[in-house]
Amino acid sequence: MESLKEKKLPKATAKRLPVYLRHLKILDATGVQRIKSKEFAEITQVPSATIRRDFSHLGELGRSGYGYDVPYLIEVLSHILETNEEKKIALIGFGNLGKALANNNFRRNENLSVTAVFDNDPQLVGQTVGDHYVYGMDQLAEVVKEEGITVAISTVPSRYAQSAVDVIVDAGITAILNFAPDPVVVPKAVNIQYIDLTTELQTLIFFDTTYSQKTRV
């Protein structure tokens, strides 16, 4: 298993692994133990041939006619994606979602931590909310440099997302997780991932409906 981390994966494959893992965990939570690439393609909206090719980079994960064992895939992908190096995170936007993320603070992985939170609300900036002091957005570059922050999570609404991401990029951060689903423009050197909670909920409902119907049949 340890040798898997040493494999050099194509960038496109590496970007899809977290997507696969997220969907696999939902499948596992609904009691699905085995899935074929064609079924997984319908769920992930990734062509089945691409899924098989991606998984082939990781070894023999499935069997012809049987498909893939969901718990085993979760184990393999979780191992590959595990973060062993400490990553300090800037949280941009300290509304309800931002507060929830800061309070959780990635307890399942001690190497991930929200180091500083930022907002532009005058009623929040300069205040300590819970365990977090709220910095102004104009302080982002300074704090990023002082704390060695390399990752940012933005919970800013879509209409403000581009301006927030511009400030993040100007601060020197090249890894961004954006909770606003609308695409924003970033330099080629910046890696950005999007989380669309509405899409995730729709996917979950799809799982529940599809596999509940199969169980009844």
N, C-alpha and C positions, 0 to 999 in steps of 0.2 A: 504493500500500500504506500509506503514512504516514497518509493521510486516514482510514483505518479506525479508528485510535485516537481520532479526534475524534468518531466516531459515538456518540450517546447510546443505549445499549442498554437495553431493559427489564431490571430487576433479575433477574427469573427467567431470562431468556436469558443474562445475564452469569454467573449461577451455574452454568449448564449447560455453558458453554464449556470449562472445565477437564475436565469429565467427558468431553465429546466428544473433546477432544485426547488424553486418556489412552487411550481406546479406539482412536482412530485410530493412535496410535503402536504399539499392540499389533498392529493389523491390518497396518501397514506392516512390522513385524518378522517377521510370518508370510508376507510376500510378496504381500499383497492390495493391488492397485493401484487398484481401482475398486469402489465400493459404492453401492447404491441405498438410498433412505431407508427402505424397508420392511425391508431386511436390517439396516440400522443400528439401526432401532427394536428389533428382536429382541435385539440385542446390548446396547444401552444401557438398555433398558426405558423409553425415552421414545417416546411416540406419533410415528409418522412425520409426521403433520401438524405437530406441534410442532417437529420437527427441521427440516422445510422452512421453517417460519415463522421459526425462529431464524436459519437460514442466510440467509434473504432479507434480514434486517437488515444483512448484510455484503456484499450485492451478488449478482451472478449467479455463484454458485459451482458450479452443476450444470447439466446439460442433460436435458431430458425424454427418457426412454427410455434414457439413458446412465447417469445417476446422478452420482456425485461422484468426482473424482479424489482419492484418498487423500493422496498426497504434497503436492498443492496445498493441500488443506484443512489439513494439518499446518502448512504454511508460513504460511497466513493466520492461523490461530488462535494459533500461536506468536508471531507478530508482535504481535497484539492483546494477548496476555497477558504479553508481556515486561515485566519490571519495570525501569524506568529510574531510579527514585528509590530511594535507599538505605533499606533496611528492616532495623532491628536486631531480633533475635529472641531471646526467652527460651525455653530448652529445659527443660521440666518433666519430671523423671524421668530418672535417669541410669543406667538398667539397660542391658542389652545393646542394645536398640533405640536408646535415647537416645545411647549411646556411638557407635553406627554413624552416626547422623545428625550428631552433633557432629564426628566425624572426616571425614565427607564435606563437611559445611559448605557445600553448594550451590556447588560449584566451577564449575558451568556458568553461574552468574550472580553476578558480583562485587558486585551490589547487594544480595544477600541474605546475611546472615551471622549465625551463632549468637554472640551477644554475651555471654551468661551462661547457665550451667546451674544447675538447682536440684534438690534432692532432700530427703527427710526422714530418710534413713538416717544414723544417727549415725556409722557407719563411713566414710561418704563426705563428709558435711558438714565443711567446713573443710580438705578435702584437695585437692591438685592432681592430677588424673588426666589424663595425657597433656598436652594444652595448655590444659586447662580447670580453673579453680578452681570447686569445687562450693559453692554458697551454700545455706543453709537456706531452706525455704519461708517462714519468718517474715521473711526479708530481701527477699522479692520486691518489695514495693511500693517500698522504699527504692532498690533497684538499678534498677528500671524507671524511676523518676524521674531518678536520676543519669545513667543511660546513654541516656535517650531511647528506650527500647524500646517498640515499638508492636505487635508480633506475638508470639504464644506458640504453641509446639508442645507438646502434652501427650502423653507416652508412658506415662502412668499407667494401670495396669489398670482395667478397667471398674468394679470394686467401689469404687475410690477416685476415679474420674473426677470425680464431681460435687463432692466437697470440694475437689479440686485446681482445678477450673474456677472455683469460688466465690472462691478466693484470687486467681486470675488476674484475674477481673472486678473484684474489690475493689481490685486494684493499678492499675486504669484501662485495662487492655488490652481492646480491642474486636474484635480479629481473632485467632481461635483455630483451630488445626488440631489435631483430636483423633484420636489413633490408637485410642481405645476406641470401638467401633462403637455401643454403646448410647447413645441420645439423652440429653442432659443439659439441665437447665433454665437458660436464660440470659436476660437482659433483651433487649428488642426491639432495642436499639441495638447489641447484640453480634452480630457475624457469626462463625458457627462452621461449620466443615466437618469431615466425618468421613472417616477412612480405615480401611476394613475389609480387612485383608490377606487374610483367608479368602475374601471375596467377589471380590477382585481375582484370586486364584489360580483360583477357580472360573470366572471370566470367561475367563481365559487358556485354561483347559482346554476351555471351550466353543468358543472360536475355533479351537483346534487340531483338535478333533474335527470341527467343522462343515466347516471348509475343507479338511481332509484328505480327508473323505468326498467333497466336491465334486470335488476333484482326481482321486480314483480313478475317479469316475463319468465 
